[in-house]
Amino acid sequence: MFQLVDDTRGVRVLNISRGVSKLEVVDDSALIAKYGIPGRGYADFATLRGDPSDGLPGVAGIGEKSAAALVAKFGSLDGVLAALDDPGSALKTAARRRLEAARDYLAAAPLVVRVRDDAPTVPVDSQLPATAADPKELEALATRFGLASPIRRLERVLTAAV
């Protein structure tokens, strides 16, 4: 989701990878501090580096630092591939060899890695409800899944917030 971060549009990601109590608001400056690239470059960075948690192998021999340096230097994966195709580019020999070996992966991976940001959406009321829309159904679900206690706590919080 980091690829959706965009300071110009006010888009942030709430990162809860270390737990909700250690919630981190991720903006471009956080991504630049951690990875050396802003949100707009994250998908290309992830494609090059790979991400085992998402099943992405990445380019063999290209790690986090190399991927960030390539995206920073050439602007995007398309820029990296253009440099690969240009024998006179500033692409180092080892990186050129690794990227060439991964050309098929680099042709397919962006379709999997890139999050679609053009899906149609509908307006959503972000106001928290004070009560359940269907209390009997909520009670049935709570009983069925053993969630009676958490549901009671949630209801207390919601009614107190009104």
C-alpha positions as CSV (number, residue, x, y, z in Angstrom):
1,M,0.0,0.0,0.0
2,F,3.0,2.3,0.4
3,Q,2.8,3.0,-3.4
4,L,-0.4,4.9,-2.8
5,V,1.3,7.4,-0.5
6,D,1.1,10.8,-2.2
7,D,1.8,14.0,-0.3
8,T,0.4,16.2,-3.0
9,R,-3.0,14.5,-2.7
10,G,-2.8,14.1,1.1
11,V,-2.8,10.3,0.8
12,R,-1.2,8.5,3.8
13,V,-1.0,4.8,4.9
14,L,-1.6,3.8,8.4
15,N,1.0,1.1,9.1
16,I,0.1,-1.3,11.9
17,S,2.8,-3.8,11.2
18,R,4.2,-3.3,14.8
19,G,0.7,-3.4,16.3
20,V,-2.2,-0.9,16.6
21,S,-0.7,0.7,19.7
22,K,2.4,1.6,17.6
23,L,0.5,2.9,14.6
24,E,2.7,4.7,12.1
25,V,1.4,7.3,9.7
26,V,3.4,6.9,6.5
27,D,3.9,9.8,4.2
28,D,6.5,10.5,1.5
29,S,9.1,11.7,4.0
30,A,8.7,8.5,6.0
31,L,9.2,6.4,2.9
32,I,12.2,8.5,1.8
33,A,13.7,8.2,5.3
34,K,13.3,4.4,5.3
35,Y,13.7,3.4,1.7
36,G,15.1,6.4,-0.1
37,I,12.2,6.7,-2.5
38,P,8.7,8.5,-2.3
39,G,5.4,6.6,-2.6
40,R,5.2,7.1,-6.4
41,G,8.4,4.9,-6.7
42,Y,7.5,2.2,-4.2
43,A,5.9,-0.2,-6.7
44,D,8.9,-0.2,-9.0
45,F,11.2,-0.5,-5.9
46,A,9.2,-3.5,-4.7
47,T,9.2,-5.1,-8.1
48,L,13.0,-4.9,-8.3
49,R,13.7,-5.8,-4.6
50,G,11.0,-8.4,-4.3
51,D,8.8,-9.1,-1.3
52,P,8.6,-12.6,0.0
53,S,5.4,-11.8,2.0
54,D,3.7,-11.0,-1.3
55,G,5.4,-13.9,-3.2
56,L,7.5,-11.5,-5.3
57,P,11.0,-12.9,-6.0
58,G,12.4,-9.7,-7.2
59,V,15.6,-9.5,-9.4
60,A,18.2,-11.9,-8.1
61,G,21.1,-9.9,-6.7
62,I,19.1,-6.6,-6.4
63,G,18.4,-5.9,-2.8
64,E,16.7,-3.0,-1.0
65,K,19.6,-0.5,-1.4
66,S,20.2,-1.4,-5.1
67,A,16.5,-1.2,-5.9
68,A,16.2,2.2,-4.3
69,A,19.3,3.5,-6.0
70,L,18.0,2.3,-9.4
71,V,14.6,3.9,-9.0
72,A,16.1,7.1,-7.7
73,K,18.7,7.3,-10.5
74,F,16.4,6.4,-13.4
75,G,13.1,7.6,-12.0
76,S,11.0,4.5,-12.5
77,L,11.1,0.9,-13.7
78,D,10.5,2.1,-17.2
79,G,13.5,4.3,-16.8
80,V,15.6,1.4,-15.5
81,L,14.5,-0.7,-18.5
82,A,15.3,2.1,-20.9
83,A,18.8,2.3,-19.3
84,L,19.1,-1.4,-19.7
85,D,18.4,-1.1,-23.4
86,D,20.8,1.8,-23.9
87,P,24.4,0.5,-24.0
88,G,25.7,4.0,-23.3
89,S,23.7,4.4,-20.1
90,A,25.2,4.8,-16.6
91,L,23.8,1.4,-15.6
92,K,26.6,-0.6,-13.9
93,T,27.7,-3.9,-15.5
94,A,26.5,-6.2,-12.6
95,A,23.1,-4.5,-12.5
96,R,22.8,-4.7,-16.2
97,R,23.5,-8.5,-16.2
98,R,21.0,-9.1,-13.3
99,L,18.3,-7.0,-14.9
100,E,18.8,-8.7,-18.3
101,A,18.5,-12.1,-16.7
102,A,15.2,-11.0,-15.1
103,R,13.7,-9.3,-18.2
104,D,10.7,-11.8,-18.3
105,Y,10.0,-11.2,-14.6
106,L,10.2,-7.4,-15.1
107,A,7.7,-7.6,-18.0
108,A,5.1,-9.4,-15.9
109,A,5.6,-8.3,-12.3
110,P,4.4,-4.7,-12.5
111,L,0.9,-6.0,-13.4
112,V,0.9,-7.9,-10.1
113,V,2.7,-5.4,-7.9
114,R,1.0,-2.2,-8.9
115,V,-2.2,-1.4,-6.9
116,R,-5.1,-0.2,-9.1
117,D,-5.9,3.3,-8.2
118,D,-8.6,3.8,-10.8
119,A,-11.3,1.6,-9.5
120,P,-14.7,3.2,-9.4
121,T,-15.8,4.2,-5.9
122,V,-18.9,5.3,-4.3
123,P,-19.3,7.9,-1.5
124,V,-19.0,6.4,1.9
125,D,-20.4,7.8,5.1
126,S,-17.4,7.6,7.5
127,Q,-19.5,8.5,10.5
128,L,-19.4,5.7,13.1
129,P,-22.8,4.3,14.0
130,A,-23.9,4.7,17.6
131,T,-25.9,1.4,17.4
132,A,-26.0,-1.7,15.3
133,A,-28.2,-1.5,12.2
134,D,-29.6,-5.0,13.0
135,P,-29.1,-5.7,16.8
136,K,-30.6,-9.2,16.5
137,E,-28.3,-10.2,13.7
138,L,-25.3,-8.8,15.5
139,E,-26.2,-10.8,18.6
140,A,-26.6,-13.9,16.5
141,L,-23.1,-13.4,14.9
142,A,-21.6,-12.6,18.3
143,T,-23.0,-15.9,19.7
144,R,-22.0,-17.9,16.7
145,F,-18.4,-16.7,16.7
146,G,-17.9,-16.3,20.4
147,L,-17.6,-12.5,20.2
148,A,-20.1,-11.4,22.8
149,S,-17.6,-9.7,25.1
150,P,-15.8,-7.8,22.3
151,I,-19.1,-6.7,20.8
152,R,-20.3,-5.4,24.2
153,R,-17.0,-3.4,24.5
154,L,-17.5,-2.0,21.0
155,E,-21.1,-1.0,21.7
156,R,-20.0,0.8,24.9
157,V,-17.3,2.7,23.0
158,L,-19.7,3.7,20.2
159,T,-22.5,4.9,22.5
160,A,-20.0,6.9,24.5
161,A,-18.6,8.6,21.4
162,V,-22.0,10.0,20.5
